[in-house]
């Protein structure tokens, strides 16, 4: 009896635009707050929970199916970052935990900055747009650490503007992925390697 090898074709859609747009739009909205334009509010927490959080976790799970370790790690990690960020706001309001101290917030941001720095090194083998996203995100985390550790509102406001650039770069790459695929050509360049 002979066997015939069967080849399976991957037909799962590209999850990166979903994850990038979820991350990008939520990051922009939070950093408009950091820049001083409005208070931290339910819109930011809801975006963090659902679009920044849940949508990125879904994108990361699909990246696993596509055998993309970088995409899995980045999307699921930042998705859970946003969920944790939202719960840091919800838990004290619900009386389920004390609000985080400033030192705890600095530690939280510092750990995410270190994590992001390592992923930034991974982008050196990927496209330029990802390098911009992870480079500006690393800078954002460390600016927020500096601003929160010193209590310097000017640094936090500057970080907000820098964070808007970071979020916009992620949103750009998400839309570039969609439009370039739909049109079958480069509509928005990403600086491919």
C-alpha positions, -999 to 999 in steps of 0.1 A, spaced: 0 0 0 15 33 -10 8 66 7 4 99 -10 17 129 9 -9 156 14 1 192 15 -20 216 35 -22 252 24 -24 279 50 -55 299 44 -58 319 76 -61 356 70 -32 379 81 -40 388 117 -13 416 119 -36 445 108 -61 437 135 -34 436 162 -15 466 149 -47 487 146 -59 476 181 -25 485 195 -21 517 175 -55 533 181 -55 525 218 -20 538 222 -30 571 204 -60 576 227 -41 569 259 -13 592 249 -36 620 241 -44 617 278 -7 616 287 -1 647 266 -27 664 289 -57 668 267 -82 648 288 -83 627 320 -79 590 321 -115 579 314 -138 549 306 -132 553 268 -95 546 273 -102 517 296 -128 502 273 -105 505 243 -77 489 263 -99 460 274 -114 452 240 -95 466 210 -61 470 225 -65 439 246 -89 413 233 -83 420 196 -45 418 201 -48 385 220 -69 371 191 -44 383 166 -16 367 186 -34 333 187 -38 334 149 -1 343 146 6 311 165 -14 292 138 8 309 112 40 298 131 50 334 137 67 334 171 74 371 171 38 380 162 24 356 188 47 370 215 41 406 207 4 406 201 -6 384 230 18 402 254 6 437 245 -30 425 244 -26 413 280 -8 445 288 -39 465 278 -62 442 297 -40 445 328 -39 483 323 -77 484 322 -80 462 353 -56 484 371 -82 511 367 -113 489 373 -102 469 404 -98 498 428 -131 513 416 -148 480 423 -133 478 457 -114 446 448 -78 459 452 -60 490 463 -49 514 436 -13 509 425 13 531 441 35 553 420 64 530 426 44 500 415 34 519 383 70 527 376 80 491 381 52 480 357 63 504 330 100 496 335 93 458 330 73 465 298 101 488 286 127 461 290 105 435 273 99 460 244 136 467 241 143 430 235 115 428 209 130 459 193 162 440 187 141 413 170 128 439 145 162 443 130 154 412 109 120 426 100 106 457 81 115 493 89 79 502 100 81 476 128 115 490 138 99 525 141 70 510 162 91 491 186 118 518 188 93 545 197 75 521 221 107 514 239 113 551 242 77 557 253 80 532 282 112 547 295 100 583 292 69 573 312 92 556 338 113 588 340 82 610 342 64 590 368 96 583 389 104 620 391 68 633 391 78 656 362 45 664 343 65 679 314 82 646 307 49 628 309 33 653 285 63 649 261 59 611 264 23 616 254 32 633 221 59 606 215 33 579 222 9 594 197 37 590 171 42 554 182 5 546 180 2 563 146 31 543 133 14 510 143 -19 522 128 0 531 96 15 496 94 -18 480 100 -35 500 72 -5 494 49 -9 456 54 -46 458 45 -43 482 16 -12 465 1 -29 431 2 -62 444 -12 -45 462 -41 -18 435 -47 9 461 -47 26 486 -25 2 514 -17 18 523 16 55 514 19 67 497 50 105 496 43 106 458 37 139 441 43 
